[in-house]
Amino acid sequence: MPTHGSLTKAGKVRSQTPKIEPQPRTHLSPKRRTRANYTKRIIHAPRDERGGGRGQRF
């Protein structure tokens, strides 16, 4: 069975590609974003918006 190119050329393009450093992430990961939204909306919400004392006990 014929091969699609010789093994001596394997990885040729990747090794010739210049290395680019990754950009720093400017956004939170989905897990951290969800936790931040929960803290902002539920934990630090005013008492009247939380349901008037029902729900979570602090």
Secondary structure, DSSP 8 states (H G I E B T S, - for coil): ---SS-GGGTTHHHHHS---------S--HHHHHHHHHIIIIITS-GGGGTTT-S---
